[in-house]
Amino acid sequence: MKPKPIQPAMTAAYFAQCVISFGLALTSVAVGIAYLPVNSWVRAFLAVGVMYTVTSAFGLAKCLRDRQEFDSMSNRVDQARLEKLLSEHDPYKVEGA
């Protein structure tokens, strides 16, 4: 039986770094928009644009993760089918004898 490949685990430090990085980036853009020397409607437009970009990025990340999980699951199912066929195959069996 073939050993299952090791899946890398996400560490708590890496997760914290990602969350902090995202928070700092979003906060800095929000502060930059708030202090821009333009009319309020321009600030509102930029804020809506940033929020749309952020939500689109989350949606894209989820779609990519789902596709990767589906491909991984399909590969495991195909591998199991192949292993079953190979285990049942007898190269010395004579058909019709």
Secondary structure, 3 states (H helix, E strand, C coil): CCCCCCCCCCCHHHHHHHHHHHHHHHHHHHHHHHCCCCCHHHHHHHHHHHHHHHHHHHHHHHHHHHHHHHHHHHHHHHHHHHHHHHHHCCCCCCCCC
